[in-house]
Amino acid sequence: SWHNHAPYLDVLAERVRGTDAHVVFTAHSLPERILALGEPYRDQLLETSRLIAERAGLERWSFAFQSESPTGEPWLGPDILDELKRLKEHDVRSVLVAPIGFVADHLEILWDLDIEARDLAIELGLRLERTPSLNDDPDFIRALGKEGGDSRIWAGIHYQMDNVAGVDLGKSVAQVFIDWAE
């Protein structure tokens, strides 16, 4: 796991540093049964959130899940929509959502946050913004590359490249990304 990888945390902290808004860190929810299995997912996300908040000097932040599926079983919470309601009850007026459990824009960011959460925020009279996703941000790519071939980050994707589109034979995926970011 790279939930506490310092260069990664630094990139995320930069996205929330200096805000006057209450920051809500989010990640994809999972069925609660993972806790009984000893899965560290929730604890690692809370640690990531705390470490980012410390680096960014945040005093007002919380954590919520998003993207719960209707499976009929309990999922990890609180849900982002419930958290927005709770914040409104505590006189919060401005919220910055930081989806730390996602590294790229996709449906669960664009729908859950940019549509559902924003619609609820408007209804509640909250100002809501979202941090940009990491996507192909060169600082993010460099942060990943600082671990080189560390299996925490590159497990499953560190392999030898074919000579495609000018990529040198023998170059790892990590090195291709690092070269691109530089």
Secondary structure per residue as TSV (DSSP state, phi and psi in degrees):
chain	resnum	aa	ss	phi	psi
A	1	S	-	360.0	145.5
A	2	W	-	-118.5	28.4
A	3	H	T	-65.5	-21.0
A	4	N	T	-120.9	23.1
A	5	H	-	-71.4	111.5
A	6	A	H	-51.6	-47.8
A	7	P	H	-62.8	-35.3
A	8	Y	H	-64.5	-46.1
A	9	L	H	-61.6	-38.1
A	10	D	H	-63.1	-40.8
A	11	V	H	-63.6	-43.7
A	12	L	H	-68.2	-38.7
A	13	A	H	-62.0	-36.2
A	14	E	H	-62.7	-29.9
A	15	R	H	-73.1	-20.7
A	16	V	H	-114.4	-10.0
A	17	R	T	-60.7	135.2
A	18	G	T	85.0	-0.7
A	19	T	-	-75.9	147.5
A	20	D	-	-93.1	-9.2
A	21	A	S	-78.2	159.2
A	22	H	E	-74.3	125.9
A	23	V	E	-92.9	130.0
A	24	V	E	-114.3	111.2
A	25	F	E	-79.8	139.5
A	26	T	E	-132.1	160.5
A	27	A	E	-155.4	166.2
A	28	H	E	-65.9	132.0
A	29	S	-	-73.7	158.1
A	30	L	-	-136.4	160.7
A	31	P	B	-57.3	140.5
A	32	E	T	-58.2	-23.6
A	33	R	H	-60.1	-17.1
A	34	I	H	-64.6	-26.7
A	35	L	H	-66.1	-40.5
A	36	A	H	-66.1	-23.0
A	37	L	T	-85.9	-2.4
A	38	G	T	82.9	13.2
A	39	E	-	-65.1	126.9
A	40	P	-	-84.0	7.2
A	41	Y	H	-47.0	-57.0
A	42	R	H	-63.3	-45.7
A	43	D	H	-62.4	-39.5
A	44	Q	H	-67.0	-38.6
A	45	L	H	-65.7	-39.7
A	46	L	H	-66.2	-38.2
A	47	E	H	-65.1	-44.2
A	48	T	H	-57.6	-46.3
A	49	S	H	-59.6	-46.6
A	50	R	H	-62.0	-43.4
A	51	L	H	-66.2	-39.5
A	52	I	H	-65.1	-45.9
A	53	A	H	-59.1	-42.3
A	54	E	H	-61.9	-48.0
A	55	R	H	-61.8	-36.5
A	56	A	H	-88.3	-7.4
A	57	G	T	71.3	32.5
A	58	L	-	-80.8	137.7
A	59	E	S	-103.6	-29.3
A	60	R	S	-116.0	106.4
A	61	W	E	-155.2	161.0
A	62	S	E	-152.2	177.9
A	63	F	E	-129.6	142.4
A	64	A	E	-145.8	159.0
A	65	F	E	-100.4	164.7
A	66	Q	E	-144.2	171.0
A	67	S	-	68.4	29.2
A	68	E	-	-61.7	138.4
A	69	S	-	-98.0	146.6
A	70	P	-	-80.0	79.2
A	71	T	-	-101.0	-7.2
A	72	G	S	86.5	0.8
A	73	E	S	-118.0	159.4
A	74	P	-	-66.9	142.8
A	75	W	B	-117.1	161.0
A	76	L	-	-61.3	142.3
A	77	G	S	-140.3	178.8
A	78	P	-	-78.5	156.1
A	79	D	B	-77.6	149.8
A	80	I	H	-55.3	-37.8
A	81	L	H	-67.1	-40.0
A	82	D	H	-66.3	-37.7
A	83	E	H	-66.0	-39.2
A	84	L	H	-61.7	-41.0
A	85	K	H	-64.2	-41.8
A	86	R	H	-63.0	-42.8
A	87	L	H	-63.4	-40.2
A	88	K	H	-60.0	-42.4
A	89	E	H	-62.2	-23.8
A	90	H	T	-100.4	22.8
A	91	D	T	63.1	23.1
A	92	V	-	-74.6	137.5
A	93	R	-	-114.1	-21.2
A	94	S	E	-135.0	131.8
A	95	V	E	-129.6	134.8
A	96	L	E	-114.0	117.3
A	97	V	E	-92.5	129.3
A	98	A	E	-121.8	98.2
A	99	P	-	-76.8	79.1
A	100	I	T	-72.1	-16.1
A	101	G	T	-85.4	4.9
A	102	F	-	-132.1	136.4
A	103	V	S	-103.3	-6.8
A	104	A	S	-145.1	153.3
A	105	D	-	-66.0	137.6
A	106	H	-	-165.4	-173.2
A	107	L	H	-51.9	-43.6
A	108	E	H	-71.3	-16.5
A	109	I	H	-88.9	-52.2
A	110	L	H	-65.6	-36.9
A	111	W	T	-85.8	-57.7
A	112	D	I	-61.6	-39.5
A	113	L	I	-99.1	-51.0
A	114	D	I	-75.2	-18.1
A	115	I	I	-114.2	-66.1
A	116	E	I	-61.7	-52.4
A	117	A	I	-65.9	-40.2
A	118	R	H	-64.2	-42.8
A	119	D	H	-60.4	-43.6
A	120	L	H	-66.1	-41.2
A	121	A	H	-59.0	-42.3
A	122	I	H	-61.5	-45.9
A	123	E	H	-59.3	-37.2
A	124	L	H	-84.4	-9.5
A	125	G	T	79.5	23.7
A	126	L	-	-95.3	144.3
A	127	R	E	-87.3	123.1
A	128	L	E	-126.8	129.8
A	129	E	E	-129.3	162.5
A	130	R	E	-127.2	141.1
A	131	T	-	-68.6	150.0
A	132	P	-	-63.8	144.5
A	133	S	-	-69.2	157.3
A	134	L	-	-67.0	-40.2
A	135	N	T	42.7	-122.5
A	136	D	T	-105.5	28.1
A	137	D	-	-54.3	123.8
A	138	P	H	-56.9	-35.0
A	139	D	H	-64.8	-37.6
A	140	F	H	-65.3	-45.5
A	141	I	H	-62.9	-43.3
A	142	R	H	-62.5	-40.1
A	143	A	H	-60.3	-42.0
A	144	L	H	-65.6	-40.5
A	145	G	H	-67.2	-22.5
A	146	K	T	-64.3	-17.6
A	147	E	T	-93.2	-2.7
A	148	G	T	55.5	-121.1
A	149	G	T	-92.2	17.1
A	150	D	-	-52.6	125.3
A	151	S	H	-65.6	-19.1
A	152	R	H	-61.7	-31.7
A	153	I	H	-105.0	-41.4
A	154	W	H	-101.2	4.9
A	155	A	T	-54.5	129.3
A	156	G	T	88.7	-15.1
A	157	I	T	-126.0	-3.1
A	158	H	-	-86.4	100.5
A	159	Y	-	-147.5	167.3
A	160	Q	B	-78.0	134.1
A	161	M	-	-85.0	147.9
A	162	D	-	-77.7	162.5
A	163	N	S	-79.9	78.3
A	164	V	-	-115.9	134.7
A	165	A	T	52.0	38.7
A	166	G	T	82.3	7.0
A	167	V	-	-78.5	127.5
A	168	D	-	-63.7	140.9
A	169	L	T	-60.1	141.2
A	170	G	T	86.4	-4.9
A	171	K	-	-81.5	134.1
A	172	S	B	-78.0	160.2
A	173	V	H	-57.4	-41.9
A	174	A	H	-58.0	-46.1
A	175	Q	H	-68.2	-35.7
A	176	V	H	-60.2	-46.1
A	177	F	H	-65.2	-40.6
A	178	I	H	-63.5	-44.9
A	179	D	H	-59.8	-42.6
A	180	W	H	-62.9	-42.1
A	181	A	H	-69.7	-28.6
A	182	E	-	-80.8	360.0
